[in-house]
């Protein structure tokens, strides 16, 4: 009986110690895990970046290069179609800009990819093929409207990626490609909007649906107020010529 009691005591104590150890390990794991994740963004950047003679090439750089190529694979045929089926001169002009812009960018991106040793896709994505199918099935004014809105929405998304890459890339080839892409995409956005068919309300709703909620509440729209003074008095240098204003205030008097 005494040996049996000792065995039971040891067994019970062992179970208790094991349970306590497991509990402490479970409590400690999240602490270790989150502490280790404090540098996850930088760690991911480092592990997914490769060295090249033109500077580090990140995963975002490679994604950008791929998307420039993919854009040309479906926007070139879309531009050709718009030239043939657009019912207004503005739509046909937009198609012409798409052809010229993406022919240029496609040559640029193939050169960049070859110098960096990257493989590029040769077919559009499923979504891009669906966009082309939608355009194939549209006719007349409906075609003009579908063309303007599908292409404008796609360019808006690419435009934000170009800005992010241009601001952060450490690779000189990618930086130059982003400059060319920025100029081309902005031109396409302008000519698509010039068709008069772009639904800006739909663009805003789509962007709001895709974006995460703001961290802080935005301020209420301002009421009529006097123009505030400059927080820091600034006098431009006499040798620096200011760029022209984007638009003229209608209330100002012209000289």
Secondary structure as GFF3:
##gff-version 3
##sequence-region A 1 255
A	DSSP	alpha_helix	2	36	.	.	.	ID=ss1
A	DSSP	three_ten_helix	37	39	.	.	.	ID=ss2
A	DSSP	alpha_helix	40	47	.	.	.	ID=ss3
A	DSSP	alpha_helix	59	85	.	.	.	ID=ss4
A	DSSP	alpha_helix	89	116	.	.	.	ID=ss5
A	DSSP	alpha_helix	126	137	.	.	.	ID=ss6
A	DSSP	alpha_helix	140	168	.	.	.	ID=ss7
A	DSSP	alpha_helix	172	193	.	.	.	ID=ss8
A	DSSP	alpha_helix	200	210	.	.	.	ID=ss9
###
